């Protein structure tokens, strides 16, 4: 009968080295995946700052409108005001672009931002909806509101350079 060859147990130092190597390799893999994702997503976040983001030219093309969240559930006044505008004038918001470039999330206009909690953490969406609501109350047309939103974005771009 033959004796089975027993493998020698690794020493503590050898075990620590193997664990450290494995951890470093894992971190490099995760870092590489993050770098690839981060670079590709940062390109899609701001595709072309000269291009106006998507919106509907006519409200009827956006029908049926997405169900927006209830403004009463929000404590912050600006957020509540923006969600109120989405609830009250969905036809107007459907005809406005959203300069947070959320179309990568499937949004097709500013209105879509208010069908979820997306806008609660996005000052761009909040400010655009509040502006749309204020201008609508002043009797401005959907086109005039869109022009104001686009102009505001261009002004913001100019001041950030």
C-alpha positions in Angstrom: 0.0 0.0 0.0 1.1 3.4 -0.9 1.3 6.3 1.5 -0.7 9.4 0.6 1.4 12.5 0.2 0.4 15.1 2.6 0.7 18.7 1.7 2.5 20.9 4.2 0.4 23.4 6.0 1.3 26.9 5.0 2.9 29.0 7.6 1.2 32.0 9.1 3.4 34.4 7.1 2.5 32.5 3.9 -1.2 32.7 4.7 -1.0 36.5 5.4 0.8 37.0 2.1 -1.8 35.0 0.2 -4.6 36.9 1.8 -3.0 40.3 1.2 -2.4 39.4 -2.5 -6.0 38.3 -2.9 -7.3 41.4 -1.3 -5.1 43.6 -3.4 -6.2 41.8 -6.6 -9.9 42.1 -5.6 -9.4 45.9 -4.9 -7.8 46.3 -8.3 -10.6 44.5 -10.0 -13.3 46.6 -8.2 -11.3 49.8 -8.9 -11.1 48.9 -12.6 -14.8 48.2 -12.8 -15.5 51.5 -11.0 -13.2 53.4 -13.3 -14.8 52.0 -16.4 -18.3 52.7 -15.1 -17.4 56.2 -13.8 -15.8 57.3 -17.0 -18.7 56.0 -19.2 -21.4 57.4 -16.9 -19.8 60.8 -16.7 -19.8 61.0 -20.4 -23.5 60.2 -20.5 -24.4 62.6 -17.7 -23.5 65.7 -19.7 -23.6 64.5 -23.3 -23.3 67.8 -25.1 -23.8 71.0 -23.1 -24.8 72.8 -26.3 -27.7 70.4 -26.9 -31.1 71.0 -25.2 -32.2 67.8 -23.3 -35.3 65.9 -24.4 -38.8 67.2 -23.9 -42.2 66.9 -25.6 -43.1 69.6 -28.2 -46.8 69.1 -27.4 -48.3 68.0 -24.1 -50.6 65.4 -25.9 -47.5 63.5 -27.0 -46.6 62.9 -23.4 -50.0 61.4 -22.6 -50.7 59.6 -20.4 -48.8 61.7 -17.9 -46.8 59.8 -15.3 -48.3 59.8 -11.8 -46.3 62.3 -9.7 -45.7 62.0 -6.0 -47.9 63.8 -3.5 -46.3 67.2 -2.6 -47.6 67.1 1.0 -45.2 64.3 1.9 -42.2 66.7 1.6 -41.0 68.9 4.5 -38.7 71.2 2.5 -40.7 74.1 1.0 -38.8 74.2 -2.3 -39.2 70.5 -2.9 -42.9 70.7 -2.0 -43.4 73.6 -4.3 -41.7 71.8 -7.2 -43.7 68.6 -6.7 -46.9 70.8 -6.5 -46.0 72.3 -9.9 -45.7 68.8 -11.3 -49.1 67.9 -9.9 -50.8 71.1 -11.0 -49.3 71.7 -14.4 -48.1 68.4 -15.8 -48.8 69.5 -19.3 -46.4 72.4 -18.9 -43.6 70.3 -17.3 -43.9 67.7 -20.0 -42.9 70.3 -22.5 -39.8 71.3 -20.6 -36.2 69.9 -20.8 -34.4 68.8 -17.7 -30.8 70.0 -17.5 -29.7 67.3 -15.1 -29.7 65.1 -18.2 -31.8 62.4 -16.6 -32.8 61.0 -19.9 -30.2 58.3 -19.2 -32.7 57.2 -16.6 -35.4 57.0 -19.1 -36.9 60.4 -18.4 -38.4 62.1 -21.4 -39.1 65.6 -19.9 -38.9 67.5 -16.7 -42.3 66.0 -15.6 -40.8 62.5 -15.4 -38.4 63.7 -12.6 -41.4 64.0 -10.3 -42.8 60.5 -10.7 -40.1 59.3 -8.2 -37.9 60.7 -5.5 -35.4 61.7 -8.1 -36.1 65.4 -7.7 -35.8 65.4 -4.0 -32.0 65.4 -4.3 -31.7 67.3 -7.6 -31.6 71.1 -7.4 -31.8 71.4 -11.1 -35.1 69.7 -11.3 -36.5 71.6 -8.3 -35.4 75.0 -9.6 -36.7 74.3 -13.1 -40.1 73.2 -11.9 -40.4 76.1 -9.5 -39.5 78.5 -12.3 -42.0 76.8 -14.6 -44.7 77.2 -12.0 -43.9 80.9 -11.4 -43.9 81.7 -15.1 -47.1 79.8 -15.7 -48.8 81.8 -12.9 -47.6 84.9 -14.7 -49.4 83.7 -17.9 -46.3 82.7 -19.9 -46.7 80.2 -22.6 -45.1 76.8 -22.6 -42.6 78.0 -25.2 -41.7 81.1 -23.2 -41.2 78.9 -20.1 -38.9 76.6 -22.1 -36.9 79.6 -23.4 -36.5 80.9 -19.8 -35.3 77.5 -18.6 -32.8 77.2 -21.5 -31.6 80.8 -21.0 -31.1 80.2 -17.2 -29.0 77.1 -18.0 -26.9 79.1 -20.4 -26.5 81.8 -17.8 -25.4 79.1 -15.2 -23.0 77.6 -17.7 -21.4 81.0 -18.3 -21.0 81.7 -14.6 -19.4 78.3 -14.0 -16.6 78.8 -16.5 
